[in-house]
Amino acid sequence: MILMAAKNTFSTNLSPNLASALCYVPVVGFVAAIVLLIIEKNSTVRWNAMQSLILGLSTIVVDMILGATLILALAIPLVNVAVLVISLVLAVKSYQGETVKLPVLGAWADKIMGGFCGG
């Protein structure tokens, strides 16, 4: 990632579609979303970064709740596969220039970011 300085602000040299998609890529997406949320000025990229972070943190919370019981812990792999599929679909859609607002998590991203900033 290349950072460009302009009037004491920083932004990536990535296209908004690529930057938004990067937020949803498994493993690296969590770190990319944090970085892009901090340095990116494009509101669509920032909104996707926030939704991605909420998706990741929600997955961790659900896994912890399910892991608290032996029987429900068996559902953790199913939840993680579902989140993986959702993340990959969101990455592809973002790369294509579409913004997908997840039902509950997208509303949380709206609230945190001050409104729906995506397409």
Secondary structure, DSSP 8 states (H G I E B T S, - for coil): --EEEETTEEEESS-HHHHHHHHHSTTHHHHHHHHHHHH---HHHHHHHHHHHHHHHHHHHHHHHHHTSTTGGGGHHHHHHHHHHHHHHHHHHHHTT-----TTHHHHHHHHHTS----
